[in-house]
Amino acid sequence: MWVVLLEDGIEFYKKKSDNSPKGMIPLKGSTLTSPCQDFGKRMFVFKITTTKQQDHFFQAAFLEERDAWVRDIKKAIKCIEGGQKFARKSTRRSIRLPETIDLGALYLSMKDTEKGIKELNLEKDKKIFNHCFTGNCVIDWLVSNQSVRNRQEGLMIASSLLNEGYLQPAGDMSKSAVDGTAENPFLDNPDAFYYFPDSGFFCEENSSDDDVILKEEFRGVIIKQGCLLKQGHRRKNWKVRKFILREDPAYLHYYDPAGAEDPLGAIHLRGCVVTSVESNSNGRKSEEENLFEIITADEVHYFLQAASPKERTEWIKAIQVASRTGK
């Protein structure tokens, strides 16, 4: 479905080119649940429950897309409750982005190791934010790179990058701006921190802050991520898990694909052996033939299944590289 968020509801169309919607969901008095775990085998689902107790379920294509929708819908509901008018400030139409602006290409330029934005370890309120950068550094880069004409235009572009998931807020100040109803969700401020979603960002501090990750194993740079089937060690049942592969140190963390922030477990890859297999641990032939096995240095066996032979090969090669180069 093609979905459009309005200031007081959500319209959905069979396709983008349709002139009239198939239906409309009023947001006044509605509640939003995310992540929604009503469907165990579906990922990135959120639920809207109207005042008439009608449930509407939506599934995004990836985690950042779901979070962006949830953030905007929550903001719209909050505006309705406060008698304010909601407007998604970072859409191309509302901020009049030039048609020549390609946010995806701009994001890749920002990540360039030589000419892009430098990732730093920044300290604030006794917290150390690793692999991040400040809001004013983003605007400085956009202006110096001649991507925008002035700082105000840079602020609009940065807000679009933030809204589309190319940038993520880190720390209380930047998160409050995103969750609030301010005109610009992005802050041109040296105390507002942001990071690239695949940068390996983590925050160190002795508190319960959402960003806090204390373990050494999370320091590695993310080199691959995606969903795989994993066989349980006890019940031998198969479940979909989201895997994130980091190198130096080399770890493969797996998560609940519904969107939980803490991993369910970790596989230390240093010195491991990874190979494709044609049958599972019970000796039965794999129907899909996309199984592979990781044997750790401690001789713990993990059986995983990819969606295709190509994907299996990509995972095996990536894990082999990480196991040789990581700590």
Backbone hydrogen bonds, N-H to C=O, Kabsch-Sander energy under -0.5 kcal/mol:
donor,donor_aa,acceptor,acceptor_aa,energy
2,W,13,Y,-2.6
3,V,1,M,-0.6
4,V,11,E,-3.1
6,L,4,V,-0.6
6,L,9,G,-3.2
10,I,25,I,-2.2
11,E,4,V,-2.6
12,F,23,G,-1.9
13,Y,2,W,-3.1
18,D,15,K,-1.6
22,K,12,F,-2.8
23,G,12,F,-1.1
25,I,10,I,-2.9
27,L,8,D,-2.2
28,K,8,D,-0.6
30,S,27,L,-2.2
31,T,49,T,-2.4
33,T,47,K,-2.9
34,S,32,L,-0.5
36,C,45,V,-2.6
37,Q,35,P,-0.6
40,G,38,D,-0.6
42,R,39,F,-1.4
44,F,257,P,-0.8
46,F,58,F,-2.4
47,K,33,T,-2.5
48,I,56,H,-2.7
49,T,31,T,-2.8
50,T,48,I,-0.5
50,T,54,Q,-2.2
53,Q,50,T,-1.9
55,D,53,Q,-0.5
56,H,48,I,-2.4
58,F,46,F,-2.6
60,A,44,F,-2.5
66,R,62,F,-2.1
67,D,63,L,-2.6
68,A,64,E,-1.9
69,W,65,E,-2.1
70,V,66,R,-2.7
71,R,67,D,-2.4
72,D,68,A,-2.0
73,I,69,W,-2.7
74,K,70,V,-2.5
75,K,71,R,-1.7
76,A,72,D,-2.3
77,I,73,I,-2.5
78,K,74,K,-2.3
79,C,75,K,-2.2
80,I,76,A,-2.1
81,E,77,I,-2.2
82,G,78,K,-1.7
83,G,80,I,-1.1
84,Q,79,C,-3.1
86,F,84,Q,-0.6
89,K,87,A,-1.4
91,T,88,R,-1.6
95,I,91,T,-1.9
96,R,92,R,-0.6
97,L,92,R,-1.8
101,I,98,P,-1.7
102,D,100,T,-0.5
103,L,101,I,-0.7
106,L,102,D,-2.4
107,Y,103,L,-2.4
108,L,104,G,-1.7
109,S,105,A,-1.8
110,M,106,L,-2.2
111,K,107,Y,-1.4
112,D,109,S,-1.0
116,G,112,D,-1.8
117,I,110,M,-2.6
120,L,132,C,-3.5
122,L,120,L,-0.6
122,L,129,F,-2.7
124,K,127,K,-2.4
127,K,124,K,-1.5
128,I,204,E,-2.0
129,F,122,L,-4.0
129,F,127,K,-0.6
130,N,128,I,-0.7
130,N,202,F,-2.9
132,C,120,L,-2.5
133,F,194,Y,-2.3
135,G,189,N,-1.1
135,G,192,A,-2.3
136,N,189,N,-0.8
138,V,134,T,-1.4
139,I,135,G,-1.7
140,D,136,N,-2.7
141,W,137,C,-2.4
142,L,138,V,-2.3
143,V,139,I,-2.3
144,S,140,D,-2.8
145,N,141,W,-2.3
146,Q,143,V,-1.4
147,S,142,L,-2.4
148,V,142,L,-1.2
154,G,150,N,-1.9
155,L,151,R,-2.2
156,M,152,Q,-1.4
157,I,153,E,-2.1
158,A,154,G,-2.7
159,S,155,L,-1.9
160,S,156,M,-1.8
161,L,157,I,-2.3
162,L,158,A,-2.3
163,N,159,S,-2.5
164,E,160,S,-2.2
165,G,162,L,-1.1
166,Y,161,L,-2.0
167,L,161,L,-1.3
168,Q,195,Y,-2.2
170,A,193,F,-2.5
175,K,171,G,-1.9
176,S,172,D,-2.4
177,A,173,M,-1.6
178,V,174,S,-1.5
179,D,175,K,-2.4
180,G,176,S,-1.5
188,D,186,F,-0.5
189,N,187,L,-1.7
192,A,189,N,-1.3
193,F,170,A,-0.8
193,F,191,D,-0.6
194,Y,133,F,-2.8
195,Y,168,Q,-2.0
199,S,196,F,-1.7
202,F,130,N,-1.0
203,C,211,D,-1.4
204,E,128,I,-2.4
207,S,205,E,-1.7
212,V,209,D,-1.6
213,I,203,C,-2.8
218,F,215,K,-1.4
219,R,216,E,-1.9
221,V,247,E,-1.2
223,I,245,L,-2.6
224,K,245,L,-1.2
226,G,243,F,-2.1
228,L,241,R,-2.4
229,L,305,Q,-2.5
230,K,239,K,-2.6
231,Q,303,F,-2.3
232,G,237,N,-2.9
239,K,230,K,-2.1
241,R,228,L,-2.8
242,K,255,Y,-2.1
243,F,226,G,-3.6
243,F,241,R,-0.6
244,I,253,H,-2.6
245,L,224,K,-3.4
246,R,244,I,-0.5
246,R,251,Y,-3.0
247,E,221,V,-1.8
251,Y,246,R,-1.5
251,Y,249,P,-0.8
252,L,267,I,-2.2
253,H,244,I,-2.3
253,H,251,Y,-0.5
254,Y,265,G,-2.1
255,Y,242,K,-2.7
259,G,256,D,-2.0
260,A,256,D,-0.8
264,L,254,Y,-2.8
265,G,254,Y,-1.2
267,I,252,L,-1.9
268,H,266,A,-0.5
269,L,250,A,-2.1
269,L,267,I,-0.6
270,R,250,A,-0.6
271,G,323,S,-1.2
272,C,269,L,-2.6
273,V,295,I,-2.6
275,T,293,E,-2.0
277,V,291,L,-1.8
280,N,284,R,-2.1
283,G,280,N,-2.2
286,S,278,E,-1.9
292,F,304,L,-2.6
293,E,275,T,-3.1
294,I,302,Y,-2.5
295,I,273,V,-3.2
296,T,294,I,-0.6
296,T,300,V,-2.2
299,E,296,T,-2.1
302,Y,294,I,-2.3
304,L,292,F,-2.8
304,L,302,Y,-0.5
305,Q,229,L,-2.3
306,A,290,N,-2.2
312,R,308,S,-2.3
313,T,309,P,-2.3
314,E,310,K,-2.2
315,W,311,E,-2.3
316,I,312,R,-2.5
317,K,313,T,-2.4
318,A,314,E,-2.2
319,I,315,W,-2.6
320,Q,316,I,-2.4
321,V,317,K,-2.1
322,A,318,A,-2.2
323,S,319,I,-2.6
324,R,320,Q,-1.1
325,T,321,V,-1.9
326,G,322,A,-2.7
